[in-house]
């Protein structure tokens, strides 16, 4: 049984989209290289929605459902620079303008 959603709920339907919710900036995007992570600020949080970071043996180090701060993620990708194809992430950062 699913409770009907209220009008003030946030609906995220599209990859590569941006949203504002509860004083946060939320971005959904596809990542195919570690460069995207290095461009982000250390205080941003990353939620893996699809794919992830892998070892050279294809074992996942970060996978769907994992929430990792970007500061930690930058350390991880130095050790495990392999990104699964079409990795989808959600970046959440506090909106400092509000």
Secondary structure, DSSP 8 states (H G I E B T S, - for coil): ------TTS-----SSEEEEETTEEEEEEEE-STHHHHTS-TT-EEEEEE-EEE-TTS-EEEETT-EEEHHHHHHHHHH--EE-TTEEEEEEEE-TT-
